[in-house]
Amino acid sequence: MKTVNVGKIRIGGGHPLVLIAGPCVIESEKSCLETAGKIKRIASDAGVPFIFKSSYDKANRMSRDSFRGPGLEQGLRILNKVKKTFHVPVLSDVHCSRELVEAQEILDIIQIPAFLCRQTDIIVQAAYTGKVVNIKKGQFLAPWDMQPIIKKAESAGNTSLILTERGVSFGYNNLVVDFRSLGIMRGFGYPVVFDATHSVQLPGGKGTCSGGQREFVSALSRAAVAFGCDALFLEVHPNPDMAPCDGPNMISLKELKQVLAQVTRIEKTLK
């Protein structure tokens, strides 16, 4: 398996488990910085390398009235401040090719959202930046459907790729995780991330917004690390019940500490 380098952090290739975490969307500069600092301390105490994630724009919301974040310019400015203040790599999702010109100047990892994972132009253009590209497997795809998507990115000469499992559509407003997907996608030679918080999402479960079952995040995280993954993706919020976006499937800072304590013990046992 390839090792993907994100600054000093190594993902895959037998390197330690990595944490990708942060609130679903940037709510304000103050809250973003405070949350990033707290997550960094928790990750550091657990001995887990940390990459900060938050979206500058949630363009794929169900309702036009849903909170989307500060937008590209302001959001990238805040992410850059997080990066410089805490000396951590930053990740955010990009929803169209024209955003890449500015996004590549700040982001260490460019994320292709699950709903856009088959959009050839954005994948190829993201790969051409030379940045690490995280491609989230769509809820509508089988794991082996990621192989031709990988080839699109590779056609741009980029092999700094990571693949993310985030559950597959199971029925109305429900997702399910098939852990075989982690093994199948790892077989393509790239590091695989398990997105435990989006995997418990209930898309459209509240009518005009998504519901979620955060009580299952810990168990799914433990199972994924035991099965074999290279990083955990966890959306974390100081008060998930008050979050303007994805609150029902995000976990609290206290829960993050518990999850990391559990998965690091599993990882050490397996090694």
C-alpha positions in Angstrom: 0.0 0.0 0.0 1.2 3.5 -0.8 2.0 5.9 2.0 0.4 9.3 1.5 2.3 12.2 3.1 0.4 15.2 4.5 3.1 17.4 5.9 4.8 15.4 8.6 1.8 13.0 8.9 2.0 9.6 7.1 -1.3 7.9 6.2 -1.2 4.2 5.2 1.7 1.9 4.7 1.6 0.5 8.2 1.8 4.0 9.9 -0.3 4.8 13.0 -3.9 5.5 12.7 -4.7 9.2 11.8 -7.6 11.3 13.0 -9.4 13.6 10.5 -11.8 15.7 12.7 -13.6 19.0 13.1 -17.1 20.5 12.9 -19.2 19.8 9.9 -19.1 23.4 8.8 -17.3 26.6 9.8 -19.8 28.5 12.0 -17.4 31.4 13.0 -13.7 32.1 13.3 -13.9 32.0 17.1 -15.7 28.6 17.3 -13.5 27.1 14.6 -10.3 28.0 16.4 -11.6 27.0 19.8 -12.7 23.6 18.5 -9.5 23.0 16.6 -7.4 23.7 19.6 -9.5 21.3 21.8 -9.4 18.5 19.3 -5.6 18.9 18.9 -5.1 18.6 22.6 -7.3 15.5 22.8 -5.5 13.9 19.8 -2.1 14.8 21.2 -3.0 13.2 24.6 -4.1 10.0 22.7 -0.9 10.0 20.6 -2.9 10.2 17.4 -1.8 12.4 14.4 -4.5 15.0 13.7 -5.8 16.7 10.5 -8.4 19.4 10.9 -11.6 19.2 8.8 -14.4 21.8 8.4 -16.3 22.9 5.3 -16.3 26.5 4.1 -19.5 25.8 2.2 -22.0 23.0 2.4 -23.4 23.2 -1.1 -25.3 19.9 -1.1 -27.9 20.7 1.6 -31.4 19.4 1.1 -33.1 22.7 1.9 -32.3 26.1 0.4 -32.6 27.5 3.9 -30.0 25.2 5.4 -26.9 26.8 6.9 -24.0 26.6 4.4 -21.1 28.3 6.1 -19.1 31.5 5.4 -18.2 30.7 1.8 -15.0 30.2 -0.1 -13.0 33.4 0.7 -13.8 33.8 4.3 -13.8 30.1 5.0 -10.3 29.6 3.5 -9.0 32.6 5.6 -10.3 30.9 8.7 -8.8 27.5 7.8 -5.5 29.2 7.1 -5.6 30.7 10.6 -6.3 27.3 12.1 -3.4 25.9 10.1 -0.9 28.5 11.2 -2.1 28.7 14.8 -2.1 25.0 15.6 0.4 23.8 13.0 -2.0 21.1 11.7 -2.9 20.2 8.1 -6.4 21.3 7.0 -9.0 19.6 4.8 -12.2 20.9 3.3 -14.5 19.8 0.5 -14.6 21.5 -2.9 -17.8 21.5 -4.9 -16.8 22.8 -8.3 -13.6 23.1 -10.3 -13.4 26.9 -10.2 -13.0 26.8 -6.4 -9.7 24.9 -6.8 -7.7 27.9 -7.8 -8.0 29.4 -4.4 -8.6 26.3 -2.3 -5.3 24.7 -3.4 -3.4 27.6 -1.9 -4.6 26.8 1.6 -5.9 23.2 1.8 -3.5 20.3 2.5 -6.1 17.8 1.5 -8.8 18.5 -1.1 -11.9 16.5 -0.5 -14.3 15.3 -3.2 -17.8 15.0 -1.6 -19.5 11.7 -1.9 -22.2 13.1 -4.1 -19.6 14.3 -6.6 -17.3 11.2 -6.6 -18.2 10.4 -10.3 -17.8 13.9 -11.6 -14.8 13.5 -13.9 -13.8 17.2 -14.3 -13.6 18.0 -10.6 -11.7 14.8 -9.8 -9.1 15.4 -12.6 -8.7 19.1 -11.8 -8.3 18.4 -8.1 -5.6 15.8 -9.0 -3.8 18.3 -11.2 -3.2 20.6 -8.2 -0.8 18.0 -6.9 -2.4 18.1 -3.5 -3.5 15.1 -1.6 -7.1 14.3 -2.7 -9.6 12.5 -0.5 -12.3 10.9 -2.6 -15.4 9.9 -0.6 -17.2 6.9 -1.9 -20.7 7.8 -2.9 -23.6 6.3 -0.9 -24.8 4.9 -4.3 -21.6 3.0 -5.2 -20.1 -0.5 -4.5 -16.5 -0.4 -3.3 -15.2 -1.8 -6.6 -16.8 1.2 -8.4 -14.0 3.3 -6.9 -11.3 1.8 -9.1 -12.2 3.7 -12.3 -12.5 6.8 -10.2 -9.0 6.3 -9.0 -7.8 6.0 -12.6 -9.3 9.4 -13.3 -7.2 11.0 -10.6 -4.1 8.9 -11.7 -4.5 10.2 -15.3 -3.5 13.6 -13.9 -0.3 12.2 -12.6 -1.4 12.3 -9.0 -1.0 9.2 -6.7 -1.5 11.1 -3.4 -4.9 9.8 -3.0 -7.0 8.6 0.0 -10.4 6.9 -0.2 -13.2 7.3 2.3 -16.0 4.9 3.2 -19.1 6.7 4.6 -21.9 4.1 4.3 -24.1 3.0 1.5 -27.8 3.7 0.9 -29.9 0.9 2.5 -33.4 2.2 2.3 -35.4 5.4 2.8 -33.4 7.8 5.0 -30.9 5.2 6.1 -27.3 4.1 5.5 -25.5 0.9 6.4 -21.8 0.1 6.6 -20.4 -2.9 4.8 -17.0 -3.3 6.4 -15.8 -5.5 3.4 -15.6 -2.2 1.6 -12.5 -1.2 3.7 -10.7 -4.3 2.6 -11.7 -4.1 -1.0 -10.7 -0.4 -1.4 -7.4 -1.0 0.5 -6.8 -3.6 -2.2 -6.5 -0.8 -4.8 -3.3 0.3 -3.1 -4.3 3.5 -1.4 -5.0 4.4 2.2 -8.6 4.1 3.3 -10.5 6.3 5.8 -13.6 5.3 7.7 -16.1 8.2 8.2 -17.9 7.0 11.3 -20.1 10.1 11.7 -21.5 10.3 8.2 -22.1 6.5 8.3 -24.7 7.0 11.0 -26.4 9.9 9.2 -30.1 9.5 8.3 -30.2 11.5 5.0 -33.4 13.6 4.9 -34.4 11.9 8.1 -35.9 15.1 9.5 -37.7 16.2 6.4 -35.7 19.2 5.3 -32.5 18.1 7.0 -30.6 15.0 7.9 -31.0 13.0 11.1 -28.5 10.8 12.7 -27.7 8.1 15.3 -24.5 9.3 17.0 -24.9 6.6 19.7 -23.4 4.1 17.1 -20.3 6.2 16.2 -18.1 4.6 18.9 -19.0 1.0 18.0 -18.5 1.5 14.3 -15.2 3.2 14.9 -14.0 0.3 16.9 -15.1 -2.2 14.3 -13.4 -0.2 11.5 -10.1 -0.1 13.3 -10.3 -3.8 14.1 -11.2 -4.6 10.5 -8.4 -2.4 9.2 -8.4 1.3 8.2 -5.7 3.9 8.0 -7.6 6.9 9.4 -10.8 7.8 11.2 -13.0 10.7 10.0 -15.1 12.1 12.8 -17.2 15.3 12.8 -16.9 16.8 16.2 -18.7 19.7 17.8 -18.6 21.2 21.3 -22.4 21.0 21.5 -23.7 18.8 18.7 -27.4 19.4 19.6 -26.9 23.1 18.9 -25.0 22.7 15.7 -26.5 24.3 12.6 -25.5 21.4 10.3 -25.2 17.6 10.9 -25.7 17.9 14.6 -27.5 14.5 15.0 -24.5 12.5 13.6 -21.7 14.6 15.2 -20.0 13.7 18.4 -19.0 15.8 21.3 -15.4 16.5 22.5 -15.9 14.2 25.5 -17.1 11.4 23.2 -14.1 12.0 20.9 -11.8 11.4 23.9 -13.5 8.1 24.7 -13.5 6.9 21.0 -9.7 7.6 20.7 -9.0 5.8 23.9 -10.9 2.8 22.6 -9.5 2.6 19.1 -5.9 3.2 20.1 -6.1 0.2 22.4 -7.5 -1.9 19.6 -4.7 -0.7 17.2 -2.0 -1.5 19.8 -3.5 -4.9 20.4 -3.6 -5.8 16.7 0.0 -4.7 16.2 
